[in-house]
Amino acid sequence: MDLSLRWLKDYVDIDVPIKELVSGLTISGSKVECFEEEGNYLSNVVVGQVLEIERHPDSDHMFITQIDVGEGEPVQIVTGAQNVKKGDFVPVAKHKSTVLHEGKQVKITKGKLRGVASNGMLCSVAELGLTVNDFPYAIDDGIFILGDDVDKTIGKDIREAIGFDDTKIEFEITSNRPDCLSVTGLARETAATFGLPLKLKKPEYKGIDGKTSDYVDIKIENTKLCPRYMGGIVKNVKIEPSPRWLRERLRACGVRPINNLVDITNFVMLEYGSPMHAFDIRYIEGGKIRIRNAQAGEKITTLDGVERELSPEMLVIADEKKPVAVAGVMGGEYSGIMEDTNTVVFESANFDGASVRTTAKKLGMRTDASARYEKGLDAENTYHALMRAFELVEQLGAGEVVREYTDEDYSDKTPKSVEFDSAWINGFLGTDIPEEDMIKYLASLELEVRDGRVYAPYFRIDIGCKADIAEEVARLYGYNRIPSTIIRGVAQAQLTPKQVFERKVRRTMLALGASECETFSFISPKYFDKIALPADSSLRKTVVISNPLGEDTSVMRTSIVPSMCEVLVRNINYRNKAATLFELGNEYIPCDDEVLPKEPVRLCIGMYDSEDPMKFYELKGMITELLDKAGLEGYEITRPDDNCVFGEKASFHPGRVAVIKTAEGREIGIFGELSPDVSENYKVKERLYIAKICIPELMEGCVPVKTYKPLPKFPASVRDLSVVCGKDTPVADIEKAIRKAAGSILESVTLFDVYTGSQIDNGKKSVSYSVTMRSHDGTLTDEQTDKAMDKVFKALAENGWALRE
């Protein structure tokens, strides 16, 4: 809601700095988004009078003018405008001034035009940021010749002279306060906030003899969706521009002035928050107005020129044959005011908010009227709005108001009331406000306290319980004055085990040098083709989004891998030489017997390096460090077999991929280099490395509390050995056999060399380990060490591996 400060001052004598005003209103509950002065982009533009004008000696279409700007000596300005003559008062942009040109702020300085000095510029309405709607006597393609409705004091700032110096305040109005979508509503809030009287008088009009029912027959057929409908007749209408004061207020509130009749309806809507409409009676066939539901297949062409098909749940204003307006949304094409309109029907009505909202949404329309109706308006406001419209018609001389109007009223007149309990309010707020002060605060908001209850005025539809009354007291008492208290009876908030574990994973990944990223959970089905998933992969069975933004975001991801691939490829395309990224995100696995999918958390690590493409072991090192920090014991990293649970296995290079297994043999992760086909699908040359780890399964396998061992007291015994095995034998299998055979005195097994060459048979390799053994009971003897190593040699032989000579 945009509010004109000048309009606000018509109702409240507020005289405080603008920052104090907006701060006070925000604190009392009427949140101000921003404020600005009209025409603040204009500078050094003043009122001037043309003293002399003559043709330019070297141009057929330019003139040399002498302008009085109140500085003693006239200012010479060259102009190409054809509508300027001697004696005219015009806006003058002097040397070093700023105006608008094609919507952009430009600076005006003196110079020469065809060899003649020009010390400024004469301005059109567009160069002041206005339109001919703001000043109807102006022209689009000429200089703005100031009329009798402006201050023609020579040298006066143009903004002040033409009334273009109002302050616009933008409010964010909450949905439960539709009364504040009006100038009078915000005036009430201002008066209550600053303790000032509200100058709001009852609208009055004289009228001429006659009855509205003599001109049009009005009936409500659906009283649930339209509890009140009022109509009045204005005869001998005179269509002309509205006076400047009215145009100014409409413009400051973001509404374009059109003509006096239309402007009156818009003015009343802004002033009272109750939308109105004016029908040309010539286009109401049969002299009947019926408020009814649309019939199936009915159509209407609305004021914006669009033909719209209606449905039976929509409420319309209809004549004897057809709909002439969509109730609460917009009038029909022929329902508006035209230049030859003579008699109009003023409509002021109350419609069901939910019905208006549904209709507007279905028709793809949202108007100022529907925005107000959909929040819920009280039926009583329709009366005040119609009376104000009649008053303005007579004030502007726009026509003759027929004195008796039609009022179809089926609204509930029961006053809204809530129990008043000052002790409860103080207990609820944690305050000690005297009851007399509470009553004073409520009275300033027109909330009357009597007989132990608070009675709300008709426009406060949001008052429904004691907490609402407490809120009114609190905001006028001042939220900043309410003492701080510690919440009682609530346990101290703590992180869940899942949150603690995920934070540990994040911290570890950041410590390992990876950067965190976050991607969308919805992806394109084409992503599965990019990562080379088989056509029959279960991961292709997805949750499809009913109303996607597009094909690229049409399904929920069943794998986090393609999301990470997209990020890596984007970095490559941005010519970043290397990247190491991770994401903790959800996958969405549909379940046949459940409505909602499962949403397991996955850790995805992605990396590449254009200058050092071999990153497999670096990725493996990061993973082992993560698993150790997380507390996973007895895990195994091995090649995936045909029964691998990860559907993404097909995306990896068959010789550079591994799975992570827990001590119980459960697969909880997969990592490695993506296959060359995947890189080709993404049109990149770099090798892409990806890891995917199942966080719930990892958390389940980790020990919750780490057990620390004391530093060793006795020396270790170290033996080296080299094993000859098949070239394709995983070194992890050999290490596993060594660990199992060495027994409890084994401390560590470290791989330090892999050799293939002339001294080794074809198809074989030599793998060298350093085996460290230590006892916590005493220094190991050679006999104990030899005995443990003999068991290792025997285990290796049983597996077909020989010691290298």
N, C-alpha and C positions, 0 to 999 in steps of 0.2 A: 504494500500500500504506500503510494507516494502522497505526501501531505504538503500542502502549501502553507508556509509559515504565515503568510499574509492572511490566508483564509482562517487559519487557527486563531489569529488575533481578533477576528470578528466575534469570537465567542469567549475568549479568555484574554484579559489584559496581562499578558506575560511579557515581562521586560527583563530578561536575564540573558547573559551571553549564550550563544547557540550551543557551545560545548557543555555548559551547565544544564541547559534544557534537555539535550539528548541523553546526557548521563543520568539525570534525574528520572526521565521516563524509562530508560533501560532498567535502572535499579528497581523501579516500581512495577516492572512487569511488561512494559511496552517496548520490546527490544528494537533499538535503532540500528539498522545495518550501516547506513552512511548518510551524509548530507552534502549538499553542494549549492552554490549560488548560481542562479540562472545567468547565462552569458558571461561566466567568469573567464572565458577565453578572449573576450574583447578588452582592449586597452587603448586609451588615448583616442577614443571615438566620441565625438561631441556633436551637438546640434549646431548647424550653420545655416546661414541664409545667403542665397545667390544674389549678389549685388550687380554683377555684370556678366554677360555671356556673349561671346562672339565666335565666329567660325575660325577653325585652325587654318592658317594660310597654306599649309602643305597637306591637308587631308579633307576629303569630302564628307567624312562621317564623324569628325571629332570637333569638339568645342573647347574654347578656353574660357574658364569661368574665374570670377573674383568672388571669394567666399568670405563672409564675415563670421569668424569663429570666436569673437569676443576678446581678441588679443590686440586691439587697436588697429593694426595694419591688416588689410585683407590678405587672404592666402590664395595664391594662384594654383588652380588645379585643372588639368586637362582631362576631359571625359568624352567617352563615345556614346553616352546615353542620349536618346532622342526626346525623352519626355521631360527634360529639365528646362525651366524658364526663369526669367528674372523675378525675384521675390519669393521663390520657393524656399521652404525650410527642408533641409536634407541632413542625413547622417554623414559626417565628415570624418574619415580616418586620416589623422594628421601624420606628419613625419614621425617615424618610429612608433607606429601603432600596430595592433594585431587584429585581424578579422578572420573569418572563415572563407575558404575557397574549396569547393567540392568536398566539404566535410572535414577539411584539414585546416589547422591553424597556420596562417601565413603572416609574415611581417611586411608592413608597408613602409617604404622609405621614399624620400624625394629623389627625383631623377628628371630625365628629359624624354618627351614623346614627340618624335618628328622634329627635334631641335628646339622644342619649347619646354621651359621648366615647368614641372608639375610637382607640387609640394604635398601630395597626399592623394586621396581617392574619395570619390562619392560612392556611397554604399547602397546596394540593393537589400531587400529583406533577407535573401539567401545568405548574403555575406555577413549578416548579423546573426545567422543561425535560426531564422524564423521562416515562416511560409505565409502565403496570402490568406490562409485560414486564420492566422493571428491578426492580420490587418487586411480585411477584405477589399479595401479601396486601393491597396497596393497592386502592382503588376509584377509578373514573374521576370520579365526581360527588360526591366528598367530600374532607374534609381528610385529608392523609397522616398516619395514625397510625403512629408509628415502632415497628418490631418489635424482636425480640430480636437481630437480626443487625446492629444499628447501635449506635453509641456514644451513650448517652443522657445524657452529661454536660451538665447544664443550663448554657446560655450558650455552648456550643461552636458554632463555625461549622458550619453545616449541611452544607456541601460536604465538610468533613473528617469529620464524624460519619457520613455515609452513604456515604463512599468515592467522592464525586463530585468529586474533586480531582486526578485523573490528568492527565498531559500526553500529548496525542496528537501524534505526529510523522508528517507525510505525506511519503512517499518517492516519487520518480519512478524506477521500476525499469526498467532497459534490458532489451530482449527477450532478450539473451544471458545474463541472470542470473536464471533462474526460481527458483533456490535462495533468492534474496533476497525472494521473495514469501512469506516465512515469518518468524515471530519468531525461530526458531533460526538461520536464515540471516543475519538482521540482527544477531543476538547474536554470531555468529562474526565478522562484519565489525567490530562494536564492540570485541570482545576483541582482535582483531588490530590495529586502529587505535590503541588506547590501551595496548596491551601488558599486558592483564589476562587472568587465567585464565578459561576458559569452564566454567561449572558445568552441564554437560549429561549427565545420567545415562541409562543404558540402561533403557528401560521394562520392567517386570516384572509378571507377574500369576500368580495361583495356579491358578485354574480348577477345574472339576469334571470328573469322569471322563466320557468320551464323545468321539464323533467328529462332525465337521461332516458327513461323508459319510453318516452315519446319518439326517440330516435333509434334506439337499439334495445333488443330484448336479450338480457344476459342470464344464463343459467349454468350452474355447475352440475355436471353429470357424475363426476367422480370426486366426492367430497373428502375422500381419504388422501388423495394425492394433491388436492387443491382445497384446503379448508376455508380460504377466503379469497374473494375476487371482487374488486371495486372498479367501477368504470364511471367516467364523467365525460361530458361533451363540452368542447370549445368551438364556438361558431365564429364565422367571419375572421378566420385566421389570416394574419398578415405575416408572410414569410420574409424575413430579413436577417441580417447579421445581428448577433448578440452584442450588447454593450461591452466596452473594453474590460471592465472589472470582471465580468463573467468569463470572457475569453481567457483572461489572465489566470484565473483560478483553475479552469479546465486544463490549460496548457501546463501549469506547474504540477498538476496531478497526473500528467501523462495522457490526457485525452484531447484529441484534435477537435477544435470548434468547427461546427458545420453551419447550422442556422439556429435561429432562436428556439424553435419548437424542439428540435433534436437536442440542442444544448441544454434545454430545461430538463429533459429526462435524464441526461447524463449528469447534470449538476445535482439533481435530487438523489440520484443513485450514489454519488460520491458523498453528498452531505449527510444523508440519512442511512446509507447502506442498504436501501431497498430498491432493487432494479425496477424500472418503469418502461413502458412502451407506449407509443402513440400510433394509432391506426388511422389511415385516411378512410373515412366512412364510406366513400364511393366504392371501395373494393371489398366491403363486407356485404356479401350477397344475402338477400332476404332480410336484411336488418336484424340478424340474429348472431349472437356470440355464444358458443357452446364450449365449455371446458370438458373435454372428453378424451378417452383413449383413442389412439389412431386405429384405423381399420387396416387389416392385412392388405399389403400391396399399395397402400396410399403413398403418394409422393408429394414433396414440397420443394420448391426452389427458394432457398433462403436468401437473405439480403446480400450475401457474398456472391450470389449468382450461381451457386452449385445446387444441382438437383439431388435430393436425398430421399432414399426410400425409408419409410417409417415402418415400425412393427407395433403390434397391439399393446405391448407393455409401456409404450411411450405416451406421454400426455401432450395433447395439442390444444391450441386455441383455434376453433373452427367457426366458419360461418355456416349458412344453411347447406352449402354444397361441398366445401373443401376446407382443409387446414390452412390457416393464415399465419400461424406461428408455431414454433416448437416451444412448449411451455418452459419458461425459465432459462432458455438457451438463446434463441434468436428468432426474429420475425421473418415472415415470408417476403418474397421479392416485391410484392405489390402492397405490403403493409406499411411501408415507410412514408415519410413526408416528402412531397414533391412541391415544385415551385407554384403550381396552380391549386394546391390543396386549400380547401375552404373550411371544411368541418372535420374535426378529429375526435377520436375516442381515446382518452387517456386511460391506460390500464395500470392498476397497482394491485398486485396479487401476491399471494403466499403459496408456494409450492413445496411439496415434500422434497427434502434435501437429497435423500438416497435416490429417489426417482430421477431427479435432475442430473445427478452424478452419473447414473447408469445410462441415461439417454445421451448425454454429452459425450461420454466415452464411446458408446456404440456408434455414434455418428461421426466421431473423430473431430469434435468441436469442443473448444473450451473458451468461453467468453467471460467478460467481466461480470455479466449477470449470473452465469452458471457457477462461477467461482464463489459468489456470495450465497446463492441459494443452496448449493451443495453442503455448506457448513451448517445450515439450519437457521432460519430466521423466524422471529415471532410474528404472528399474524397481525398483532396490534400496530406494527410499524407500517403496514400498508396504508392505514388511515392517515397517519402523519405525513407520509410521502405524497399522497394525493393532494392533501390540503396545501402542502408547500408548493407543489406544481401549479395548482390553481392560483396561489398567491403570486408566483413568479410570472404567470401568464398576464395577469393584470398589471403587475409592476413594470413589465417590459412592453406593455401595449400590444401583445401578440395575438389577442383575440378576445372574445366574450365568453365567459364561463357560464354555462347553464347551472343554476344554483343547486338543483336537487340531483344528487348522484345516486348510482345503484350500488348497493352493498350486499353481496351474497356472502353471508358470514356463518360458517359452521365450525368455527374454531373454539377451542376449550378456553373458557374465561377464568378458570380456577387459578387464583394467584399462587405462585410458587413460594413456598416457605420452608425454613429449616430451623430446627431447634437451636436456641441460643444458650450456650453454657460457657460462661467466661472462664470458669475453673478448668473445664475440659480443654479449652483453647490454650490456656497457659501451660497446662500439662503436656499438651500435644506439641507446642512450640518450644517448651523449655524456657518460658519467659515469666515475667511477673508484671504484666500490663494491667493497669486498673481497668475495671469494667467501663467506667465513664469514657476513658480514652478509646476503648474498642467501639463503643456506640458512636463516638464522634467520627472515627475512621470510616465506619460503615455508612453513616449518614452522608459523608462527603461523596460516597459512591452511589447515593440514592437507595441504599439498602436500609429499610426501616425496621427498627427493633421495637416490638410491642408484645406484651403478654407472653414473654419467654420465647418468642420466635423471631426469626429474621425473614422479612418479606422482601423478595427481589422485585425490581421493576421489570416491565415486560421485555426489555431489551437484553436482560442478563439471563440468557437461557442456560448458562453454564453452572448456575447455582443449584446444587442437588443434594449436598450432604454437609455435615459439620466441618469436614476437612476443607471444603470450599470456603467457608466462612473464616476459618483459621488462616487460609492463604490470603484473603483480602486484608485481614488485620495485619498479618506479617509483612506484606509488601508495603503497606503505608506506614507501619511502625518503623520499618527499615530492616532489611535482612542483615545489614552490617552491624546492627545494634543487638542482634540476638546472640547471647553468649555461647561460646563453644563448649560442648560437653562430650564426654567419652561415651561411646555406645556401650550400653550395658546388656549383659546376658548373651553376648555373641562371642563365640570362640574365636581365638586368633586365627586369621587366615593362614593357610599353609599350602605349599605346593603339593600336588599329588605325586606319587611315585613315578607315574608316567611323565609328568612335567619335569621332575628332577632328572630322570634318565635322558630325556630329549635335550635338556639344557647341557648335560654332560657331553652328549654327542656333538652338539653345536660348538661348545667350547674347544673340544678336542680337534675338530675339523679346522676351526679358525687357527688354533695353535700350530697345526700342521701346514699352514700357509694357504689354505683354500678360502675362496671367497663365496659367501652365501648368495644364492639367487632364489627367486620365487617365480613360478610360472603358473599359467592358467590351468585349471583342472579340466577344462573342456578343450578338445582338440579336433582336428580333422581326421576322418577315417583314412585319408590318404597317408597319414603319418605311419600307419602300420606297413604300407607298401614300402615306404622309405627305409624302414629298419629291416626289411626283408623278412617279415613274418610269414610263415606258411599260410596258404589260403584257408586251411582247416584249423588254424590255431584257435584255441579257446579265448585268447586275448582279443580276438576280433568280435566277440560277443559283448556288446557295449550297452550302456544306458543312453538312449537317444533323447536329446533335448527337444521338447515339444515346440518351443518358439525360439530357435537359435538366432543369434545375430547374423549368422551366415554359415556356409558349408565348412569354413575353417574352424568353427567353434560349435559343431553340431552334435558331438558325442562326448560323454565323460570318459576320461582316459582309464584304461585298464592296466596300463604300464606307464611308469614315469620316465622310462628310457627315451622315447621320442621327444619329450619335452626338453630334456637335457641336451639332446642332439641339436635341437633347434637353436638353443642358446650358444652352444659351441660353434656351430656353423655361422651364426650371426657375428660372433667375435672374429672368426676367420675372415669373413667378408669385410669386416671393419679393419682388417689388416693388423690385428693384434697378433704378435708373434707367438704368444703362448698364453694359456689360461688353465687354471685349476679351480673348479667350481664344485659346489655341493648344494643340494636342496633336500630339505625334509618336507615331504608332501604326501598327499593321500592318493591312493589308487581307488577306483570304484568298480567293484566286482559284482555284477548282477547275480541275484539268487533266484532260482526258479520258484521257491516256495515262500518268498518274502517280497513285499512291495518295494522296500528300500534296499539298495545295494550295500554290501560290506565296504567299509572305507579304511583299509589298513594303511598305516604310516610306513613309508619307505624312505630310506636314505639313498640318494643317487649322487655319485661322484663322477664328474666328467673332466677330462684333461686332454691337452694336446700340446705339442711344442714343435714349431716349424724347423727349428735349428737342431733339436735333439729328439728325433722321432721315437726312439726306443724308451717307452715309459712304463712298460709292463711291471718291471720290478720296483719302480718307484711307487706305482699305484699299489702293488702288493705290500710294500713297506708301510704305506699310510694305513692300509686296512689292518695289518697286524698290530700296529700301534694303537689304532682305535679299539680293536678287540681287547687288547691288553688293558687299556684304560677303562673300558667298559666293565671288565671283570669276567670275560668269557674264558673258561679254563678247558683244557683238553680238546680244543677244536682242531680241525684238520683242513688243510687246503689241498685240494686234489682236482684231477680232471673230471669234468662232468661225464656221466655215462648216458646210456640211452634212456634211462628212467628219470632224467633230470626234471625237477619240478618247475623249472623256470622256462616259460615259453619263449623268452628272449634268447635262449641258447642259439637259435638259428641265426641270430644277428651277429654273433661273434665269430672271429677267425677261429677255425677248428683247432689250430695248434697253439693258440695264444689265449686260452680261456681257462678259468678255474672256478670251482665252487667252494664255498665255505660250509663245512659240516661241523655240527656240535659233537660232543663226546658220545652222544646217543645216536649219531649218524644222520641227524636231521639237517637238510640243506636250508641255510638261512641267508645265503648270498651268492652272487655270481659276479665275476669281474673279468676284464681282459680287453683285448683290442677288438674293435668292431671289424667285420669282414670288409674286404676291398669293395664288395658290391654295395655296401651301405655308403661308404665314402663316395662311390661313383653316383649313387642315387642323390646324394646331397651336393654333388658337383664340387667336391673339395679334394685336394691331393694329400692333405695331412692325414696322419693316422689318428683315429679317434679312440680314446680309452674311456670305458664306462664301467662303473661298479654299481650294483643295486643290492642293498642289504635290507632285510625285513626287520624292522625295529621291534615290533611286539615279540617276535620269536627270539631276537637277540636279547632283549630284556629278560625274557623268561629263562634263558640259559645262563645268565650272568649271576655271579654270587653277589648278594646285596651288600655284604661288608667284606672289605679286603683284609686278609690276614698277612701281617708283616713278619718276616723272619729276622732273627738277629744276625749281625755280621759274623762271618765264619771265624772260628778261633784257630782252626788247624789248616795247614797248607793243602793245596789241591794237587792232584796227580793228573798229568795231561799226556794222552797218547794220540798219535796221528795214525790214520789208516787210509788206504786207497782201495776202492772197490771197483772191479771191472764188471759192467752190466750192459744190458742191451741199450742201444742208443735212445730208444723211446721210453726207457724205464723212468718213471717220475722219481726225482731225488727225494721227494717227501716220503715215498714208500721205504726207501733205504733208511732214512732218518727214523721213521716209525719203528722199524725192526731193531735198530740200535738201541733206542730208548727202552723198548720193551725187554730186551735181553740184558741190558746193563744193570737193571735193578735199582734199588733205592739210593745207591751211592752216586748215581749219575747226576751231574749238575747241569751240563749243557752239551749240545752237539752243534758244531758250527761247520757249515760247508765253506771251504776256502778255495776249491779248485775243481774245474771240470775240464778234462782233456780228451781231445780226439786227434789222432795223428798217426804217423807212420809206425809208432811203437805199439799201437793198439790195433787189434783185428778190425776188419771192416764190419760195420754194423754194431760196434761196441764203443763204449766211452769209459773213461776213468773218472771216478768221483772221489774227491779227497775230503775227509772230515777231521776236525780236531775234537776229540772227546775229552771232556773235563769231568773228573770224579773227585768227590770230597766226602769225608765222613764228619759228622758233628760230634762223634764220640771220641775221636782221637786221630792221630796221623795215620793215613793209609799205608799199609805195608805193600811191598812189591807183590807178595803172594796174593793179597786181596785184589789188587789191581789186575794182576794176570788172570785171576779166576774170573773176574767180571769180563775181561776182554775175550777170554776163551768162549764164554757164553755168546758174546757178540759174534765171534767168528763162526760159531756153529749155526747161529740164526741166519747169518748171511749165506752160508753154504746151503742151508735147507731151502732157501729161496732161489738158488741157482746163481748166486753172485760169488765171484771168486776174488780173493785178495790179489792185488797187483804185486808181482815180484819186484 
